[in-house]
Amino acid sequence: MDKQLIHQFIVKALSEDVGDGDHTSLATIEAGTKGKAKLLVKDTGVLAGVELALAIFEEVDPNLQVDVLLNDGAEVKPKDIAFTVEGDAQSILKAERLVLNCMQRMSGIATKTREITDLLEGTNTKVLDTRKTTPGMRYLEKWAVRIGGGVNHRIGLYDMILIKDNHVDYSGGIRQAIENANNYLKETGKKLAIEIEVRNLEELEEVLQTGNVNRIMLDNFSFDNLRQAVGMIEGRYTTEASGGITEENIKDYANCGVDYVSVGALTHSVKSLDLSLKAVKL
């Protein structure tokens, strides 16, 4: 966990939610009232965000005591209790919505990722996420992918060179784009992997003739062309299939022999896991 990044996220998220005060709790609950609550699971899936919840409670009130019963990555079912939190009742309620919003979203992503990794069992292919994430929550969503058993692609525009169709078109062609990228790395001294997207076997052949890349993304290839592409690459470069990949066909893509399949749906269209923070009588 990147503690600095997480701290910044929590501070901003609390500011957005709390503003100048949780006036409902301040108005209805006497100051100093002690309370206890449990994180109740109401759905079946994979739990994610427990470690983040601990950081949120710590930021809201360091005196809150959390007893973790289930860790990130645990398979859960309705009526399971992930943790209990005890301390100042106003503090518990101040943290409640941020904890739930994050954990429900992260758990939904981890659940979907686990389902897909299970579909890939028996192959040598792993599932990658994408940059199709919720603004401001990318770190959390990619964290959830890892908890679910997936692999993170680049985090952002800064940690990898990914030459896609628009880059190729603007730079004047595949060879020119690759040469420009390698020259840029030499000039700047940056050590970044280079991946290039190809749309057909002809573009792949040009990449193979040019070289100087680390990974090749095979975008929207038919199964026959994908198998042929993997054969042409012959293990010289890491391979990634993308475009039109669903739970129904992902095993077929994997059986074509690619190293990775990228699935934007891991983060852009998942169903949150139903969780609730319920008061417990002391």
N, C-alpha and C positions, 0 to 999 in steps of 0.2 A: 504494500500500500504506500503510495506517495503521500506522506503525511502533510506536506506543505500544500499540495494541490487539494487534498481532501479538506484541509482546514479552510482554505479559501472558498471552496464550494459551500461548505456548511455555513460559514459566516454570511455569504451572499443569500443563500436559501432562507436562512432564519430571518434576515433583514426583510426579505420579500414577504414572508409570512407573518411575522410578528409586528413589524412596523414599530409604533411607539408603545406597544404592549398588548398582551392577550387580555383584552378588557372583559371578556366573558368570565375567564377564570378569576381575574382580579376582583370582579364584582360579586361572584357567587361563592368563592371558596376563601375562607379565613386564612390570612397569612400564617405560615408555619404549619398548616395542616399536613400530616403525613399520609402518604398513600402508597398503594402497591398496584401494579398492573401486570398482565401477562400478554405476550404476543401469541395470539391464537391463530393457528392455521385453519383455513376453511376450504382448502382446495388440495388437490393432489399434484405434486410436482417436486421440483428441486429448490431448496432454500438457498437464498443468496442475499447478502447485505447485512449479515449479523455483525461482522467486523465494522462495517460502516455505522451501524446503529450504535455500537459502543462509542464511537468517536462523536456522534451527534449528542448522545446523552452527556458525555464528558464536557463537550463545549457548552451545552445548556446549563449544566450544574454538576461540577466535579464531585459533589457529595451524593449523587444518585448511585445506588448499588444495583448492579446488574448481575443476575445469575443465569449464565448461558447453559441451556439444556440441549440445544441442537446447533451444530456448527454449519458454516457455509458448505454447500455441496451435499448436505443430507437430503435423502429422499423423504418427503413428508406427505402426510395425509390429513384429512379433516380431523379436528379436535387435538392434534399435536400442539404442544406448547414449545415454542422456540426458546423463549427466555422469560424471566420475570424482572421487573425493575421496581425499586422501592426507594422512597425518599419524599422530598417535597412535592405535594400533589400539583401545585401550579407548574413546577418545572417539568413534571411528567407530561402534562397536557401541552406545554409549550413545545416539547420535542415530538409529540405524538404524530402529527401529520407529516412532518418531514421524514421521520423514520418509516412510516407506512408507505408514503409515495415512493421512496427509494427502494425499499425492500420488495414491494409488490412488483415494481418494474424490473428490478434485477432478478427476482425469482422467476418471473415470466420468461425472461431471456435465457436464464440458466436452464429452465425446464425445456424450452424449445431446443436449445443447443444439445442437451443430453439426449433428447429424442432423436436428433439427427446423427449424433455420434454413434448411437446404438444401431442406426440403420447402416452405418459404414463398417460395422464390426465384420471382421473377416477379410477386409481389404487393407491396402497400405495407404489409403487416402484419408486425409484429415480435412476438417471443415474450417474455413476462414470466415471471419467477419469482414465488414466493409466500413467505409466512412458514412454510411447512411444511418446516422445516429441522431439523437435528440440534441440540439445545440445546448451546450453547457453541461450535458450529462454523458459525453462520450467516454470519459475515463471510467465512469461507473458501469456503463453498458458493456464496454469491452472487458472490464473486470468480471462481469457476470458471465460473459462468453467463456472466459477461462475457467470459472467455477463449474460451468456446465460441461467442460471437457473439450471445448473448441480452442482454436489458435487465433491469436490476433494478427491481422494484417498490419499495415502501417497505421500508426496512431493518427497522423495528420499529414499535411503537405510537407512537413519539415524533416521527416525521418526516413524517407525513401524516395527515389525517383521512379515514378510510374508513368511511363510514356503511353498515353492513350490516343485514340483516333484523332481527337482535336489537336493534340500536340504534334502528331505526325503531319496533319494537314497544314498547320500553321508554319511548321519548320521546313516544309518542302519535300517531305518523304521520309521513309523509314531510316535509310542509311544516314541521312543528314541529321535526323533527330537523335540517333544513337551516338553519332560522332559529336554532336553538340553537347550531349549529356556527359560524355567522357571528358571532353575538353573543359567543361564547367567544373568537374570534380578535380581535375588537375590544377586548374587556376585557383580554386578556392581552398584546396587541401581537405575538402570534406570527404569522409569515408561513408558513402551511402550505396546501398545496393540499387541496381538498375533493373527494373522490370518493364517489359514492353507488351502491349496488347496487339494481337493480330486477329484479323477478321476472316481470313481464309488461308488456304494452303500456299497460295502465291506469296502472300505477305510473310508467312512463316519461312518460306524458302529464302526470301531476302534477308530476314533476320539471321538465319543460319549462315548465310554468306558473309554477313557483316560482323557477327559475333559481338563480343564486349558487352554482354548483358549477363544478368544473374538468373532471371526468371522470365518465363514466357507465359502470358495470359492468353488462353485460347477462348475467344469470345464467341458465343452462339454457334459453336460447331455442331454439326450432326454427329451421331455416334460413330458412323463410319469414318468421317473425316477426322474426328478426335483420335480414334485408334491409329489412323494413318499418321497424324501429326506426332503422336507419342513415339511412333516408330521412327519417324524422320529425326526427331530430337535425340533419340538413342541415349538418354540419360545425361547428356551434356549440360542441360540446364534444368532447373526446377520448373515443373509445369503446374499450371493452375487453369482449371476450367471455370468459366463464368457465363452467366446469361441463361435465363429460362430454367434454372435448376430448382426443382421442387422436391418435396418429400417422396413423391411418387416415382421420380426418375433419378434421384441422386445416386442410388446404388448402381444404376446403369452407367452413369457418368464415371463413377469410381472404377467400375470394371473395365473402363477403357485404359486404365493405367496411369492416370494423372496423380501427381503428388497431393494436390489440394483441389477442393471445390469451394468457391466463394459464394456465400448466401447472404444477400442483403436483408432478407426477411428475418434473420436472427435478431436484428435490432430495430428495423423500421416498421414492423407490423405484427408484433407479438401481443398476446393477451396476458395482462398482468395476473399474477397469482393472488387469489383472495386471502388477505390477512387482516387481522383486527387486533387493536390494543384494547383490552378489556380490564376495567377496574376489578380488583380483588379485595375482599374484606380483610382487614387486619385483625 
